[in-house]
Amino acid sequence: QISMGGKQSKAGRVYTSYEALCKELKAQNIAGDSRVVIGIDAKGDPTHERKEYEAVPDKLNEMNTIDTALECAGYVVGTGLTCPYFFGSDEAKNQPIALRPTRGATELLARYHHCVGSQHVNEKPLSLKPIIDQVIKHADQTRQFHVVLLVIAHDLDPSLKEENQAALKLAARYPLSIVIVKTGGSPSKHTLELARAKGRFFDNVTLVDFGEISQIDEKKREGFMGLACLRKVPSQYKVLREKQGYRPPAEVAVFEDANWEAERRYQESLLSDAKLLVLGRKIPTGVVRMGHGAWWDAENKQLHYADLLGKHVFIYNPDTKTNTAINVCGHAAFAVSDRKGAMFVATQSGIEKVDGLDVSKVDPKKKPGDYWITKHCPIEEKVKSRFITCGTVDPTGKLWVCTGDKEFAEPIGGIWCCHGENKVTQPLESGLSHIGGMAFSLDGKKLYTANLNTN
């Protein structure tokens, strides 16, 4: 038996062989959902003279080295595409250097030999932050579970303790399993403490002392390497699915129409309630496809907001914790109310009024379809590319509206003031493309907006 870099996690299952671990990986379909990213310490082995190899040696004499660790990583990388990176050299600076993707340990080792000679050692302490930031980008783009194999020959420096801890803590918010393989000697006390540090969302770090694996018989070494690196993966994957709501891309429905991305995100949102962040508290508000146009009613102490894709507007009362939905039968950009308690919503038909509703006396028992929507004030009905982006109410009760181009490209939008029914004829400000976030100063003398196209 080997210690595998420290104490066995109490939460995870202890596997007696790599074959037993493989059965669990297949049972959870982790192999089909995962990708492998490898970060290689570009400083190289401190006890061996660095040189550029032209081919893979038939047999490596050095045992506890990066070469041997990569040679034994066949069960970890598998036969799929692996994304290797160099980090920690002068050339890498604060960004990892991407190598050409490889398949299998033999090709990975050849790529390492071909490129390692061009990396120059620096005296700066080794930091995990650059490579972890890069892997987080991989996870964002692919939405897949990643096994991140970091092969290092130098211990992590205590001077970068906070930086490395923050990087590993951030990685715990993503479907990432970080495996640190230490070659050239046993891990230092600081490296062990960093791997076992608490405060992360889940135990996302596995530390492997390759010195122990290198002493095993060569025929069994690869299996022990796979077992040591992947032993925590089944329990990590289970935690991500059950507690963090992770879903592999294969389980997310993909539609063939042009709006497949919006529909996919909508299908994902149905599995968990959307949240409103109110005064630092997460409040369940029901399913929302795309929240838009949040507006605070200071007089009634309620939050009005719209579901741009779901064709609903909402009134949320934080005191009673009630959330009233109103079906407006169209894409709603915002919902505001005047001093008399009347609610106005912006749809593609213009400004519309919710009949029979007094926002100061909202009945939470009513259903979304119990309200009638009537036209209040049309805005540029003949301009098909016009899109109402946002709106607000000034202290006197006047309704202010911003319009823009649907593609946010042409400067055809403007700022409008609605004094009453059918009173809007000309914009007060024109030639705008994408205005958002309207708000008045407390005295009502200044109107603040943001032009999103010009930053």
FITORVO-22883 format. One line per 2 residues: number of its first residue (from 0); for each residue x, z, y of C-alpha. Coordinates in steps of 0.5 Angstrom, whole numbers. Layout:
// residues N
NUM) X:Z:Y  ...
// end
This chain:
// residues 455
0) 0:0:0  2:-1:7
2) 0:2:14  -2:-4:17
4) 0:-2:24  -3:5:24
6) -9:9:22  -15:5:19
8) -21:5:23  -26:10:20
10) -32:5:23  -29:-1:19
12) -29:-2:11  -23:-1:7
14) -22:-8:3  -17:-7:-3
16) -15:-15:-3  -16:-21:1
18) -20:-24:-4  -25:-18:-3
20) -25:-19:5  -26:-27:4
22) -33:-25:1  -35:-21:7
24) -33:-26:11  -37:-32:8
26) -43:-27:7  -43:-27:15
28) -41:-34:16  -35:-32:20
30) -31:-37:18  -36:-43:20
32) -37:-40:27  -30:-37:29
34) -24:-41:32  -17:-38:32
36) -12:-38:38  -5:-36:38
38) -1:-33:43  7:-33:42
40) 12:-29:45  16:-34:49
42) 22:-29:49  23:-30:42
44) 27:-25:37  32:-21:41
46) 36:-20:35  37:-27:33
48) 41:-33:37  35:-38:40
50) 36:-45:38  32:-51:38
52) 30:-53:31  29:-61:30
54) 25:-59:23  22:-54:19
56) 27:-50:15  26:-50:7
58) 27:-43:7  28:-38:13
60) 33:-32:12  31:-28:17
62) 25:-24:15  22:-19:20
64) 22:-25:26  17:-29:29
66) 19:-35:25  17:-31:18
68) 10:-28:22  8:-35:23
70) 10:-38:16  6:-32:13
72) 0:-34:18  -3:-39:13
74) -9:-35:11  -11:-33:18
76) -10:-40:22  -14:-43:16
78) -14:-51:16  -18:-52:22
80) -15:-53:29  -11:-48:32
82) -10:-47:40  -3:-44:40
84) 0:-42:47  7:-39:50
86) 7:-33:54  12:-29:57
88) 18:-34:59  20:-36:66
90) 17:-43:65  10:-39:63
92) 10:-35:69  3:-32:70
94) 0:-37:66  1:-39:59
96) 4:-45:57  -1:-49:52
98) 2:-53:46  -1:-59:42
100) -7:-56:38  -5:-55:30
102) -7:-55:23  -5:-50:18
104) 1:-45:19  7:-51:17
106) 5:-55:23  4:-49:27
108) 11:-47:25  14:-54:27
110) 11:-54:34  14:-47:35
112) 21:-50:33  20:-56:37
114) 18:-52:44  21:-45:43
116) 28:-48:46  25:-50:52
118) 23:-43:54  28:-39:58
120) 28:-31:57  27:-27:63
122) 27:-20:64  20:-18:66
124) 16:-14:62  11:-17:57
126) 4:-17:60  -2:-19:55
128) -6:-21:61  -5:-28:62
130) -6:-30:55  -12:-26:55
132) -15:-29:61  -14:-36:58
134) -18:-34:51  -24:-31:55
136) -24:-38:58  -24:-41:51
138) -30:-36:49  -34:-38:56
140) -33:-46:54  -35:-45:46
142) -39:-39:46  -36:-38:39
144) -32:-32:36  -25:-32:37
146) -19:-29:33  -13:-28:38
148) -7:-28:34  -1:-25:39
150) 6:-25:35  10:-21:40
152) 18:-19:38  18:-15:45
154) 14:-8:45  9:-8:51
156) 12:-4:57  9:3:59
158) 10:0:67  4:-5:65
160) 0:0:62  -6:0:66
162) -6:-8:67  -6:-9:59
164) -11:-3:58  -16:-7:63
166) -14:-14:60  -16:-11:53
168) -22:-7:56  -25:-14:59
170) -24:-18:52  -28:-13:49
172) -34:-16:53  -33:-22:49
174) -33:-24:42  -26:-24:41
176) -22:-20:36  -15:-19:38
178) -9:-18:33  -3:-16:35
180) 3:-18:30  9:-14:32
182) 16:-17:29  23:-15:30
184) 22:-7:29  16:-2:29
186) 11:-2:34  13:3:40
188) 9:9:41  6:6:47
190) 4:0:44  1:4:38
192) -3:8:44  -5:2:47
194) -8:-1:41  -12:5:39
196) -14:7:46  -21:9:47
198) -26:7:52  -27:-1:50
200) -34:-3:48  -32:-4:41
202) -25:-3:37  -23:-10:39
204) -16:-9:37  -12:-10:31
206) -4:-8:31  0:-10:25
208) 7:-8:24  10:-14:21
210) 16:-11:18  12:-8:13
212) 9:-14:11  16:-18:11
214) 19:-13:5  13:-15:0
216) 14:-20:-5  14:-27:-2
218) 9:-30:-6  4:-24:-4
220) 6:-24:3  1:-29:6
222) -5:-25:3  -2:-19:5
224) -2:-22:12  -9:-24:12
226) -11:-18:10  -8:-14:15
228) -10:-19:21  -17:-20:19
230) -19:-13:16  -23:-11:22
232) -27:-18:23  -33:-16:19
234) -34:-10:23  -33:-13:30
236) -37:-19:28  -43:-14:26
238) -42:-10:32  -42:-16:37
240) -49:-19:34  -53:-12:33
242) -51:-9:40  -48:-14:44
244) -53:-20:43  -48:-25:41
246) -51:-31:37  -47:-37:35
248) -48:-44:37  -51:-46:31
250) -57:-41:31  -58:-43:39
252) -63:-49:39  -61:-56:42
254) -66:-60:45  -65:-68:46
256) -69:-69:52  -65:-69:59
258) -66:-61:60  -63:-59:54
260) -59:-54:57  -64:-51:61
262) -68:-50:55  -63:-48:51
264) -62:-42:56  -69:-41:56
266) -69:-40:48  -64:-35:49
268) -67:-31:54  -73:-30:50
270) -69:-26:45  -68:-21:50
272) -71:-18:56  -69:-20:63
274) -66:-15:67  -67:-13:75
276) -61:-9:78  -65:-4:83
278) -61:1:86  -56:1:81
280) -61:1:75  -62:-4:70
282) -70:-5:70  -74:-9:64
284) -78:-14:68  -80:-19:62
286) -77:-26:60  -75:-30:67
288) -72:-37:66  -69:-37:72
290) -69:-32:78  -70:-34:85
292) -72:-32:92  -71:-24:92
294) -75:-21:98  -76:-14:99
296) -82:-12:102  -80:-6:106
298) -87:-4:108  -90:-3:101
300) -83:-2:98  -84:-7:93
302) -79:-13:91  -82:-20:90
304) -78:-25:87  -80:-32:83
306) -78:-35:76  -76:-42:79
308) -77:-45:72  -82:-41:69
310) -87:-42:74  -89:-35:76
312) -88:-30:82  -87:-23:81
314) -88:-16:85  -84:-11:82
316) -86:-3:84  -80:1:83
318) -84:7:84  -89:6:79
320) -84:1:75  -90:-4:74
322) -88:-11:74  -94:-16:76
324) -94:-23:74  -98:-29:78
326) -98:-36:75  -97:-41:81
328) -98:-47:76  -91:-50:79
330) -84:-49:80  -84:-43:85
332) -78:-42:90  -80:-35:93
334) -86:-31:94  -87:-27:101
336) -92:-23:104  -94:-22:111
338) -97:-16:115  -104:-17:113
340) -102:-16:105  -103:-24:104
342) -98:-27:99  -95:-34:100
344) -91:-38:95  -87:-44:96
346) -88:-49:91  -87:-57:91
348) -94:-58:94  -91:-54:100
350) -93:-47:102  -99:-44:98
352) -103:-38:99  -105:-33:93
354) -112:-32:94  -116:-25:92
356) -109:-21:93  -107:-15:97
358) -100:-14:96  -101:-6:98
360) -106:-6:93  -104:-9:87
362) -108:-9:80  -103:-8:75
364) -108:-9:69  -109:-17:72
366) -107:-22:68  -102:-28:71
368) -108:-33:71  -113:-28:74
370) -111:-31:81  -112:-37:85
372) -107:-41:89  -109:-45:95
374) -106:-50:100  -104:-46:106
376) -99:-51:109  -96:-57:107
378) -88:-59:109  -86:-66:109
380) -91:-68:103  -89:-76:104
382) -81:-74:103  -81:-74:95
384) -73:-72:95  -75:-66:99
386) -74:-59:96  -76:-52:99
388) -70:-47:97  -72:-41:100
390) -76:-37:105  -77:-30:109
392) -82:-27:114  -80:-24:121
394) -82:-18:124  -88:-21:127
396) -91:-24:121  -89:-31:122
398) -86:-35:116  -80:-39:116
400) -78:-44:111  -72:-48:109
402) -72:-55:105  -66:-59:102
404) -65:-65:98  -67:-64:91
406) -60:-66:89  -57:-62:94
408) -53:-68:97  -57:-72:103
410) -57:-68:109  -65:-69:110
412) -67:-61:110  -69:-57:115
414) -71:-50:118  -79:-49:119
416) -83:-44:122  -90:-43:120
418) -95:-40:125  -101:-41:121
420) -105:-46:117  -102:-54:118
422) -98:-52:124  -92:-54:121
424) -90:-61:124  -82:-61:126
426) -76:-57:124  -73:-53:128
428) -66:-55:125  -65:-61:121
430) -59:-65:118  -58:-59:113
432) -57:-61:105  -57:-54:102
434) -59:-48:105  -60:-41:102
436) -61:-34:103  -65:-33:109
438) -66:-26:112  -67:-23:119
440) -64:-18:123  -67:-11:123
442) -70:-13:131  -72:-20:129
444) -68:-23:134  -63:-27:129
446) -64:-31:123  -58:-31:118
448) -57:-37:113  -52:-40:108
450) -50:-47:108  -48:-47:100
452) -46:-54:101  -40:-53:106
454) -39:-46:103
// end
